[in-house]
Amino acid sequence: MTEDNTLSLLKQASVFIRGPDGIGSGCLVAPQRIATALHVVRSWQQGRHYEVQLGVHGERRPCQARLIDSDAQADVALLAFDEAVNATPLVVRAAAPDRGARWDAYGYSALTNAAGQEVPDGQPLSGTIDDPDAGGRLLLYSDSIGAGSGSPLRGFSGSPVLVDGQLVGQLTRIIGDSDDASRPAYGKVYATPARALQALLAADRAKTSGAATGTRDALDPSSLRDADALHVLVVMPPGASVAGSLALDEQVQQAWEHQRRDITAAVNGYRRGLRLPPLPESTANGGLVVVGLRTDQALSSKANLRAAVRALCRCEAALFDLTGYDPGVMFLLGIRSVARRGVTLASIGGTFTVGNGPELPFNLQLLNLASHSKLQVKLGEGLRPHQLISGKLVSGFSELASLPHYLDLPAYESVRQLGGEAKAYQPIPYTSKVLVLCPFGKTYTETNWELFIGLQLADKLKEHARQAELKERERLAQSRDSVSPAQPPREVDIRVERLLEVRTPRLVAQSLYEAIRLVDLCIIDWTECRPNVMFEAGVRLATNALGAVHIIDAGAAEPPPHVQTLLQSLNPVRYRCASGKMLYDEMISRFETSKADFGALRYGEVFSAVGEFIDLPAQSVALPLADELIRSANLLSSEDEESAGIAPVLFSEVNKQLTEAVGHAAAERRLAAWLFIRYRYKPADIAGDATRLEQFQLLSAQVRRWARKGDFSEVLEQVKAFEAVVNSAASKPEAPP
Amino acid sequence: MSSAQPIADVDALLRRAKLAKAQAKDLRDEGEFTEAVAVLNRVLEQLSAAAPDPKGDAPATPDEQRLAMEMADCLGMLGGNLRRAGALADAQDAFMRGLQFEGSARLQLSSSYNLVNAITLPLESGAAGTGELADALRDAIAAIERQVAGERRRDRWAWADLAECRLLLGDLDGARMNYEQASRLGDSETVDSIVAVLRRLQAALQGRDPQAAERIAAALSWLSGAAGAV
C-alpha cells in the first residue's frame, strides 16, 4: 500500500472526539463502531450520546456516539453510533507487527479559532516499530516526534496505528519529556495492541448478530493451523446481518454440535483417501474451527485479499452467505471455485426458504442452496438451517471422497480439463478473441454494449494490432531485409464477445470458464457489480496471470464502499457512456502493461496467491495412482456388488454386453493397480504401510479371482508368489532403530 | 452384544471385513473352504465385539446398520462355505445367526440370503420336506416382496431368492418371471450361481419329492436358455 493510500484510508476512517475528558482521536473499526482509548472517554455516562466527528475536512461527518464496551487494562474503548456513513472501517489485525516495520497514524490535536473554540487539526504521524512487545504494548519510534520541535501529542490518544494498511494498535501514552510531560521524549510513544480491540469487536458482533464468539479471523494465518481440526470458512457480507437471518457461523457450530459424529466420519473418509491424519475423537479446539471472513475486511487491502485467498484455498469446507448477492461474496466465491474442489456450501438468509427462493445468477443456477433464515427454522425438524448445513457437509465430504469429479461449484473442472493438445490450452491472443465480463441488463446492453464496447472495441483493437504489426515490420526491415514495410499488414478478425456471443455448441458454463482462463484480454466491467460478473471476475483473476482490464461506467451508481476499496487497487478505467469518453486507448494500454508485467515476472496478485496457497493434498494430482485406479474400478463395478446384488451400470437390465464390458474394465483397472504397487514399491514398503498393505491384500484377492476365472495362470501364480513375499515381510518384527 | 464402537473403529472394522470377504471368496473359488471359514471366523470375532443388538426399540444408527449388514453378510458367507465343506449343522447355525440381524425389525436390513438358506438347508440335508417348510417359504416371499418393492428392486439376489421360494411352493409362473428378472439384472456368474443352488436342491429332492425336483428341472431348463441369451 502506498503512503498516499494509507493516509487516505486513515483520514476517511479517523474520528475526532471531544468530551468531558478533553479531546482525543479514534477510528472506524466496523460499521457504526469506533475504537478509541478508554481514557479519552472515561467520564462518558452510560447511555448518553456525545458528538464525535468522523472523517476530515469537507468530508467530516458529525455522529452521536455512545460508549458500549471497554477494556480498562488495555485502555481501549468501543463506541457505537447510528448514523449511516460512507466510510470504510479499518481492518483490525491482532497479530503483532514486525520490529522495524513502518507504521502510520492519524490523530487530532486542537487549534483554537477566533471564537475561542477548539477545532480539530488532523495530523499524520509515522515511524517504525521499536518493540512489538514492550510489556504487552507496542513501542513506536518516530523521527518527527523525536525531533523535539513537534507539538505536544495532546489529542492523539486513541489514534489508529496502521502497518501494511491494517490496524495493529492505537496510541495510548507517551514517554514524557522531563521538561514538559505532554511532549514525548526520545521520539517514543506507546500503543495498545489491537488484540484487545478485536476481543471487544467479537463480543459486540456476538451481541448484535448472534455470531459465535469462537469464530476466528480468516485473515490471521494462525487461524488455519490446526491440523487436528476441520476448518470451515464462513464468508459473510459486511455490516449487520439482513433482517430475518441467523448468524451463519453459529449455525455451523450448531451443525457440528448436533452431527459431529457423522461429519467427522465423512471428513475422515475424505482425509483417509488423501493419506491425511483423521480428526481425533476429542481435541482442545473441539475438532472444529470456524473461520470468519467479512468481505469488507477481505477486500480492504492487497494484504488482506491475499490472506483471504489463503483461507479460500486452505479451508476444507466453506460456507458463503449469498444473501443479497454481495459483490464481495460473489467475487470470493469465484476464487474459491477455482482454488478448491469442494466442499463449498452456499446459503441465503432473509426471507429465503429452501425451494422458495430468488432466482440465482444464471451461472450459479445449479447451486444446491441452504438457508439460514428464521423462516427456515419454522419448517421444522430435519429442515432447520444447522441440519441443512450438517447434512450437506456429511454428503459433501462422502461424495468428495468417492467421486473423482465431485463439484459443488462451477469452474473447477472447466478451467483445468482443457484437452490433450497444445491448441486446447494455449493462450488465446487478443487478435483472435476478447472476452468481456459485463452485465446483460437491457439498459447496459442498449447503451454501454451496443453503442460503445460491443460496437467499437474490436475496431480499436484491430487498429492497435495493425499499428503493432507495422512497427514490428519496420523493426524487422531495419534489422534484415526479409520483410517489406510497404506490404500491407494482415487483417485480423477480432471477436469481442460477451458470454452470449461465445461460439460453441458446448454447455455455456463450461465454455465460458475455459475462455475466462485462456483469453489474454479479458475486460471486466464493474458497472452495476452484477453477481454473475463478480463471480466470473473472481474466476478470471484466479486463473490468468495477466489479470484483467477493469473498467467501470463513471456515470453509473457507485459500487458499495468495500468494493470501492478493492477497485482502488484494481484501478479501473472510468469511462463515461453519456459523454462518449470510452478511453479505449487506456484500456488497450492497461492490457499491454499486463503483458509487459508478465514478461517482467510480475503476475496477477490473486493468481499468484491462489497458486502459492493452493492446498496440494486437495488437488487431484495428489491422489496416488493406485487409489485412482481402484476408485475408477469401483465406480464401474463396486467391490460390494457381489454382496449387494446391484450393479451400478446404467442399462444393465437390457444390455448384457455392456454389463460384461464394464466388469472387464473394472477388473483390468484392479489388475493395473496391483501391478503398479507390485513394481512401484518394495515388499517391505508395502508391508510397512498399513493402508497400502490392506489395499494390496484386497487387490491380490480380487485379481486372483479374476485371473482364475479368465484362466490367466501366469498372473495367478505371480500374484500368489508376490503376496507371499509381502505377507512374510509383514509378519517380521520391526528391526530396532 | 455391545453398542456401536467409536466411528474410527467402525470404519476400520468394515474395511477389515471387506478384505476378509474378498479373501474368503478367493479361497472358496480355489475350493479351500476350510481356509475360507477360518478367515471369516476371524473377522466375525472382531465384528461380534462391536455388533449392534438386533432387539430393542431404539432406532438403529447408521453405524449400527453398517455393522449389522456386514455381520449378516459374513455369516451368510460362513454358512455357504461350511455347507460346501459338508458341515451342515454348523452352516445352519451360521445362517440362523445371520438371520438374527437380517430379520431384525430394529436394524431394518435389506437382505434375504440367510433367511432363504436357513429355510432351504434342511431341504438339502433331508431334515425337512417342502410341505413342512411351506409356511416359512410363504413368510419369506412376503418379506422379500416388500424388499423388492423398495431398495432391492434392482438386486439380482433378491429376485433369485424370491424365485427359489416360489419354485419350492409350486408357483412356476411367478418363479420363472423372478428368475428372468434375476438373470437380467445379473451377469453370467449370477446365472451360474443360481444354477448351482438349484442343482444341489434337485439332487437332494430327487428321491423324496419328485414333483419339486421336476419343477427345479424346469427352472434349470429356463435358466440354461437365459444363460445362452447372455
Interface residues (C-beta under 8 A of the other chain):
Chain A: R261 D262 T264 A265 N268 G269 R272 P278 E281 E639 D640 E642 S643 A644 G645 I646 A647 S652 E653 V654 K656 T659 E660 G663 E694 Q697 L698 A701 Q702 R704 R705 R708 K709
Chain B: P6 I7 A8 V10 D11 R15 R16 K18 L19 K21 A22 Q23 K25 D26 D29 E30 P62 D63 D73 R152 R154 D155 R156 W157 A158 R184 L185 G186 D187 S188 A229 V230
